[in-house]
Amino acid sequence: MPGSHGSLTKAGKVRSQTPKVKGKERHSPIPRMRNKKNYLKRYVKGREVGQAR
């Protein structure tokens, strides 16, 4: 194999230096609200189910 782009001793240097950031706590909407949103989208607005093509 030809030479690498930098030494392996420095691998992961930047990632280890960056401060740890807490992720946002995510939760799905309560079923009643999700169903209402789906109803509005599918029947009131008449949109297709799934990803737009």
ROKOL-500045 format. One record per atom (N, C-alpha, C): x, y, z; residue in three letters. Coordinates in steps of 0.02 Angstrom, whole numbers, padded with zeros to 5 digits, always signed. Atoms other than C-alpha are relative to their C-alpha. Example, Ala and Ser with C-alpha at 12.3 -4.5 7.8 and 13.67 -1.06 7.14 Angstrom:
+00045-00059+00000ALA;+00615-00225+00390ALA;+00045+00060+00000ALA;-00042-00059-00003SER;+00684-00053+00357SER;-00039+00055+00037SER;
END
This chain:
+00042-00059+00000MET;+00000+00000+00000MET;+00044+00062+00000MET;-00039-00061-00001PRO;+00066+00174-00039PRO;-00009+00037+00066PRO;+00002-00039-00063GLY;+00094+00301+00100GLY;-00069+00027+00016GLY;+00066-00025-00021SER;-00054+00361+00202SER;+00002+00076+00005SER;+00006-00072-00006HIS;-00116+00539+00222HIS;+00008+00020+00073HIS;-00012-00018-00070GLY;-00037+00576+00391GLY;+00011-00063+00042GLY;-00017+00057-00042SER;+00019+00466+00533SER;-00061-00025+00038SER;+00056+00029-00036LEU;-00099+00347+00621LEU;+00000+00018+00074LEU;-00002-00020-00070THR;-00041+00412+00790THR;-00044+00061+00013THR;+00042-00060-00008LYS;-00141+00571+00758LYS;-00074-00013-00017LYS;+00069+00016+00019ALA;-00302+00480+00709ALA;-00048+00017+00057ALA;+00051-00017-00049GLY;-00455+00549+00799GLY;+00018+00058+00045GLY;-00023-00056-00042LYS;-00364+00701+00869LYS;-00053+00053+00008LYS;+00048-00055-00002VAL;-00494+00831+00825VAL;-00064-00021+00037VAL;+00061+00023-00032ARG;-00642+00726+00880ARG;+00008-00004+00076ARG;-00011+00005-00072SER;-00564+00696+01051SER;+00006+00069+00032SER;-00008-00067-00027GLN;-00534+00883+01071GLN;-00066+00038+00004GLN;+00063-00038+00001THR;-00712+00941+01033THR;-00039-00013+00063THR;+00038+00009-00061PRO;-00821+00972+01185PRO;-00063-00042-00012PRO;+00058+00043+00006LYS;-00960+00846+01216LYS;-00064+00042+00006LYS;+00063-00036-00001VAL;-01133+00916+01177VAL;-00056-00049+00012VAL;+00057+00044-00014LYS;-01288+00837+01252LYS;-00049+00002-00058LYS;+00049+00003+00053GLY;-01411+00778+01122GLY;-00069+00020+00027GLY;+00067-00019-00020LYS;-01590+00839+01123LYS;-00040-00063+00015LYS;+00043+00056-00015GLU;-01713+00722+01206GLU;-00058+00000-00049GLU;+00051+00002+00052ARG;-01830+00666+01069ARG;-00053-00050+00020ARG;+00055+00046-00012HIS;-02000+00587+01086HIS;-00052+00009-00054HIS;+00051-00004+00052SER;-02137+00547+00963SER;-00061+00035+00028SER;+00060-00033-00025PRO;-02297+00649+00973PRO;-00051-00052+00025PRO;+00049+00046-00027ILE;-02441+00573+01070ILE;-00045-00023-00057ILE;+00036+00028+00057PRO;-02546+00459+00958PRO;-00060+00042-00024PRO;+00058-00039+00020ARG;-02700+00570+00960ARG;+00020+00059-00045ARG;-00024-00057+00041MET;-02603+00720+00892MET;+00028-00025-00066MET;-00028+00027+00061ARG;-02511+00612+00766ARG;-00056-00020-00048ARG;+00056+00021+00042ASN;-02676+00539+00702ASN;-00036+00061-00030ASN;+00034-00061+00024LYS;-02753+00713+00688LYS;+00041+00031-00056LYS;-00043-00029+00051LYS;-02603+00775+00590LYS;-00003-00040-00065LYS;+00005+00043+00059ASN;-02611+00625+00473ASN;-00066+00009-00035ASN;+00066-00010+00029TYR;-02798+00651+00447TYR;-00002+00065-00040TYR;+00000-00065+00035LEU;-02774+00834+00401LEU;+00040-00005-00065LEU;-00044+00005+00058LYS;-02632+00792+00283LYS;-00032-00042-00056LYS;+00023+00048+00051ARG;-02716+00645+00195ARG;-00069+00016-00027ARG;+00069-00008+00023TYR;-02901+00690+00188TYR;-00020+00073-00012TYR;+00019-00070+00009VAL;-02916+00878+00210VAL;+00041+00031-00056VAL;-00044-00030+00051LYS;-02765+00928+00105LYS;+00006-00045-00061LYS;-00002+00046+00057GLY;-02775+00773-00006GLY;+00069-00020-00024GLY;-00068+00019+00020ARG;-02592+00729-00003ARG;+00008-00075+00001ARG;-00015+00071+00004GLU;-02521+00559-00046GLU;+00039-00022+00062GLU;-00037+00027-00056VAL;-02452+00447+00091VAL;+00071-00017-00025VAL;-00069+00018+00016GLY;-02262+00425+00091GLY;+00039+00059-00026GLY;-00045-00052+00023GLN;-02117+00522+00023GLN;-00020+00025-00069GLN;+00019-00030+00064ALA;-02150+00642-00120ALA;+00047-00026-00056ALA;-00040+00026+00056ARG;-02091+00580-00290ARG;+00014+00053-00050ARG;
END
